[in-house]
Amino acid sequence: MNGINEAMLIDFYELTMANGYFNSNKRNQVVYFDLYFRSIPDRGGYALFAGLETIIDYIDNLKFTEEDIAYLRSKNTFSEPFLTYLKEFQFTGDLYAFKEGSVMFANEPIITVKAPIIEAQILETFLLQTVNHQSLIATKASRIKYAADGRLVLEMGARRAHGLSSSLHGARASYIGGVDGTSNVLADQVYGVNAIGTMAHSWVQLFDSEYEAFKTYAENYPNASTLLVDTYDTLHSGLPNAIKVIKEVLLPKKAKNYAIRIDSGDLTYLSKKARKMLDDAGLKDCKIVVSNALDERLIRGLLLQGAPIDIFGVGERLITAKSDPVFGSVYKLVAVEENQKIVPKIKISDNVEKITTPHFKTVHRIYGEEGRAEADLITLDNEKINPDKPLTIFDPQNTWKTKTFTTYTLRNMHVPVYLNGKRVYQKPSIEEIKSYAQSELNSLWEEMRRFDYPHKYYIDLSKKLWKMKHDLIEKR
């Protein structure tokens, strides 16, 4: 992006630690890091994983240039042998992850990196930035699309996004989360997210009359005309002029795809009045589009009030996830290798939620008889579960709370992405990711998707993992 090397998008302390590891002869120490998050945005019942393709592109092209090395040398902080190492840097480790578009929950490893310590450390900043941003927006988009109850939703937040990357990757993540298109042309060019646009108030203002503005637009775009009716007076000027142009210009051309858009005022009242005026004029096929600082709760409220809206344009509150704008993923060391054996590591804190779960792990999703996701079970990576036998899980905090599954299926949520530095994962298309995300959302019970007090999903530890964690806590 503009000649910037993404390898340098890194917290400075990653490099000071890496230099220290190198100079202390620890560069070949193999470690395991987990990337996970501690709480779901907006107190929701689930989150959506997005950003894996961006991470893959980053790792595939990860290198430090001569200019980068010269800059780092100018800091008078790093040894020359370490800078020589960076010149030849490449990722040689393993990376396991949920498939992009997966439903995910708090405190389970979404990505696990097994690599020499310097390599694992250098990945941290980019992985966290990518997952934190794109998962946040994908999750928000899925909530907004759910609130729209089958109606079209367009992402229209480019001008309110926090910069180019936020706008571009946000549009991508929104599409994965379920929106139907974007106003962002670059997102269409780069990712194939369908770009859609109509007109601004400036278009209407430029012409001598609102009627002339609508007529000119309709003549230019007879197969995709959406007329912005609230520049002057929605009901007494905008709607009458739109109806006149639709009848004079669009219907004679047998246009099928036309609409009016309302961007201000009481959207419930105005959309109801507009619908009646359109229907009375014989324009039952004319769609109503609304915009203006919408989010999932406002959309749900509009529909509960009976607003006859067909399409929602959602901007700032989606692209910035305004109601809860920090996702909060973390990246923690959970094990090291010594003498070819995995040695678990744990971080202990006075804040219980910050105590890590040690060792190399994987996540199994448990599906019940109806094909619905019922619980996630985190186990040691080498643990085996016999699906022919009943499976009992227990609450990690309140261990007396148990649940037994007799008829169920299991799915390992982790897939290998890199093994020994070689990518073994074929990147799916964005349409495939979006379709997969929808199937994941459909696997949830409706009670988990409600906005207030969603049903709690079980995320439990196997007995072996639970015992290991508590043994380490007791030995502190």
N, C-alpha and C positions, 0 to 999 in steps of 0.2 A: 504494500500500500504506500504509494508515493515514495518508493525507494527505501522504505524503512525495513530493516531486517528484524523480523519478529523474534529471533533468538535473543535480541537485546531487550525485549519486553520481559524484564526479570527484576525481581527485588534485589537490591545490591547485596543484601546479606546472604543470598544464595551463592553469590560468587565469592564472598569472603569465606564462607564455610567451605565451599568447594576448594579454594586455594589452600585452606587449612588442612582439609582431608588429604589433598595431594601431597603437601609438604610433610605430613605426618605418616606417609606410607599407608594410608587407608583407602586409596583410590579404587582398589579392587574389592573392597568390602561389599558383599551383596546384601541388600536390604529389601524390605517390603514396606511399601507405603499404601495406605488406604485413603481414598477420597470419598467423603460422605458429608451429609449435612445433618444439622441437629434439630431443626424444626421446619415445618411446612409453612410457606407464606400464607398470609391471610387466615391463619388458623384453619386451613383446609384439611381435607381428608386424604390428599394424595399430592404428588408432584409428578411432572413429566421430565424425563431426561432428554436434553438437547445439547448439541455442541460437539458430538463425537467426530463428525466429519471434519470440523474445523481443527480439532486436535490432531487428527490423522494428517491433514495437510501440513500442519506445523511440524510434526515429527518427521514426516517424509522429506521436508526441506530444511531441517534444522542444521545450521552450520554457522560458524563465526567467521566473518570476512577479515581481510587485512585491515580495513578501516576500523572494524570493531576492536581488533587486537591493539591497534595503535591508540585508540581511545582509552582502553583499559590500562595500557602501559602508562598513559599520561596521569593516571590516578595515583601512581607511585605506591600501590597497595599489593600488587600481585607479583609473584616470582616469575622469572623468565621461563623456567621449565613448565610452570602451570600454563603460561600463555602459549607456549608451544603445543601443549596438550590440547588447548582449546582450538588451535588452528586445525587440528585433525579430528575434532570432536564428531562423534556420531552415536546415536542411541543403539545399544547392543542388547538391551534387556527385553523383558516380557511385559506386556500390558494386557490386562483382562478388564472387560467392561460390560455393563448392561448394553443391549442393543439400543441405538438411538430411537427415541420415541417410547421407551419403556415407562410404565408407571413405576414410581419408586417412592420409598418411604424413609423417614428419618433414621439415622444411626445404622444404616446398612452400607457396606462398601459398594459404591457404584462403579468405581474404578480402582483396580489394584495394580501397582507398579512393582515389579521385581527387577532390580537392576543394580549395578555398582552404584555406590552412594552418590558420587558426583552426578551421574546421569539422572538418578531419581530426583536429586535436589534441584537440578536445573529445569526440570519439567514443571516444578510446583506452581510457579506464578501463572504461567499460561494456562495450565489445566484448570486452576481455580477460577481465573477470570472468565474463561470460556464457559465452564459449567455453571458458574454462578449467574452469569448474564443470560445465556440462552435458555437454561432450564427455568429461570424465573419468568421470562417472557412467554415461553411455551406453556407453562402452567397457567399463567394469567389468561392467555388466549383460549385455552381449553375451557376455563370457567366462563369466559364471555360467550363463547360459542354455545356452551350448554345453556346459558341463560336465554339465548336467542331462540331456543326451541325450534331448530330446523330452519330458521331464516338465514339469509346470507349475512355474513359479517366481513367487512373490509378493514384492513389495517391502514390507517391514514395518519401515522404519527411522525413521518420523516422530519418535519419542520420543528417538532418538539423533542426529538431524540437528543441524547447527550453525545452528539458528534457522529461522524461518518460511520465508524464501526458499529456503534450502538444502533444506528438506523438500519444499516445493511443486515447485520446479524439478527437484529430484532425482527425484521420482516421475515427472515428465514424461519426463526423460531416460532413466530406467530403462525406461519403457515403449517408448521409441524403440529402446533397446538390445535389447529382446526379452522382458522380463518380461510376465507375463500379467495382472497386476492389482496393486493397492496397498491398503494399510491406510488411506491418507490420503484422507479424505472430501473435503477441499478440492481435491485434485488431480482427483477425479472431477467435482466441481461446475465447476471452472474449465476443465479440459482434456479431460474425458471419459475419464480413465483409470479403468477399472472398480474401484470400491472393494469390498473383500471383508473380512469380519471374522468372528470366532467368539466366543470367550469368554476371559476371563482367569482366573488362579487365584483371584482375589477372588470371582468368581461361585461357584465350587465351595465356597469357604470360608464363604460367607454362609449357605448352607443347612445344615440339621441333619445331612444326610448327603450323600455324593457321589452316591448313587443319586438322591436327590430333586433335586439340582442338575441332573443330566443329564436326568432325566425332564421337569422343568419347561422346560428349554431345548428339548428335542425337541418338546414340545407347542406351544411358541411358534414354532418354525422347522422344521416337519417336512420342508420341501423344501430345507433348507440347514443341516444340523446337523453340526458338527464338534465332537467332545467331547474336551476336554483331560484326558488320562488320567494325568498325572504329578504331580498336586497332593500326593498322599499316597504311594501305592505303585503304580507303573505296572502291574506284572504281576499283583499279588495283590489289588488293589482297583480301580484305574482301568479296566483292560480288562474284568474280569468285570462291573462295573457298566455299562460302555458296551454290552457285548454284550446284557445284560439289557434295557436301555432300547431298543436298536435293535430287538430282537425284539418287545417289548411295545408300543412306540409307533410306530416308524417303518415297520416292515414291514406292519403292518395298514393303514397309510395309503398303501401301495405307493410309499414314498419311494424315489427313485433316487439322490439326491445326498447321501451321508452319509459321514463319515470320523471317524477318531480322530487326535488330534495329540499328539506327544511333544515336549517342550520342554527336556528335560534328560537327563543320563545318557549311557550308551554307546548312541548312536543306531543303530549297526549291530546290536548284540546285541538291543536292545529291539525294533527294527522286525522282526527275524527272528522273535522270540518272539511278537510281536503278530500277525504275519501268520499264523503257525501257529494261534494261538488263534482268530483270526477265521475262518480257513478251516475249522477243525474244528467251529466253531459254524455253518457253512453261510453265512457272510457274506463270500463271495469278492468281492462288489461294494464292500465297505467299503474306502475309500481310507485310506492312511497318510500323514499330513502330519508333517513334522519342522521344527523351528526350533532356534535356539540358536547364535548367532555363526557362521553359515555363510559360506563364500565358495567360489570356484570350485575351489580345491584340496581343501578338505574335502568338497565334494560329489562330486568325482571319486573321492576316496578311499573314501567311503561306497559308491558304486556299484561300484567295483572289488572291494570286500569282499562284494558280493552283497546289500547292504541293499535290501529290497523296498519302497522308498519311492516314492510317487506324486507328491507335491507338496512343494516346498521353500519355506519362508518365510525370506527373507533380510533382515536388518535392518542393523545398524551397519556391517558390513564392506562393504556395498553403498553405502549412502547417504553414507558418509564416504570411500569408496574407501580403506579403512584401510591396505592393504598398500603403497600408493603415492599419497598424497593430494594431490599437486601436479602439475598438468598442464604448466604452464610455457610457455604461448603467449606470444609477444612481438609487438610492433607496431613496425615499423621503416620509416623513411623510405628509399625506394629510388630516387626520381627527383623532379625539379622540371621545370616548364615555363618556358622562356625563349625569347621571340620565337617562340612557337607550336611550339617544338621540345622534345622530351623529352630532358633532360640527366640521365644516370644518376648516382646517388649511392651510395657504398659506405661501410660501417663496417668498419674493420679492427681486429683485436684480436690480442693474443698467444695468446689461446685460439682455435684454428682454427675450432671449432664456432660461434664468435660472429661470424665474418666474414659479412656479409650478401651476398645475391645481388642486384645492382642492376637497375634499369630496370623498365618496365611489362611484366608477364609474364602468361602463361597456362599452364595445365597440361593436357596431353593424356594420356589413359589409353589404353594399348595393350592390345588384347585379341587373344589367339591364336586358332588354329583351333577350339579347344574352347570358346570364349567365356569363357575365364578371363582375369582381369587379369594381365598379364605384367610391366608396367613403367609408370612415369609419366615423361613427357618434359616438362621445363619449357622453354618457348621465349619469345622476345620476342613480344609480343602480335600484331605484324603479320607474323610469319613464316608462311609457307605450307608445308604438307607435302603432297606428292602421294601419296595412298594407293595409287596404281597402281604405284608404284615401291618396291623394297626400302628398308627403313628401318634404318639402323645407328645404334645408340646406344653410348655409351662411359661408363665410370666416371669421374666428375669428378676423383677423386683419382688413381686408377691408370688413366691414359688408354689404356694398351695393352690393357685389358680391354674387349672390345666384344661386341655381340650384334646380329645382323642378323635382321630379320623380313621374310619374303617374302609370307606370307599373314596379314593382320592387319586389324583395324578400329581406328579412332581415335574417341575421344570427348573433346570439350572439356569439362573439368570445371567451368569457370566459367560461371555464368549471370548476366546483368545483373539486379540487384535494384532499384537506383535509377539513373536517368539524368537528369542536370540537376535533381536534387532530387525528381523524380517517381518514385513507386514503379511499376515495370513488372512486378513479380513477383507472381503470385497465390499467396497462402499455401495450401499443401495442408492437408488435415485431418491430425490426428495419426495416424489409421489409415493414411492414404496414406504418411506419413513412415515409420511403422513397417514397412510392407510394402516400401517402397523400401530401407530399411536392410537388411532381410532379403535382398533380391535382391542388394544390394551384398556382403553377407557370403558369399552363395552363389557369387559370382564369384571368390572367393579359393580358391586351392589349400588343401587340408586341412593341408598342411605349414606354412602361414602361421598357422594358428589354434592350433597346439599351444602349451602354456604354457612349455615349456622349450626354449630354442634354436630359435625358429621360423625358418623359411626367410626369408632376407633378400630383400626386395623392392627392385627397382631404381628409384631416383629419379635421373634423369640430366638434364644440361643440353644444350641444342642447341649445336652448334659455335659459332654466332654469340654466344650468350649466354656460353658458357664463355670464349671469347676476350675478350669485353668485360670480364668480371669480372677476368680475369688481367691484362689491360692496365691496369685501374684499380689493381690491387694493386701492379703494378710502378711506377706513377707516383706512389705515395704519398710 
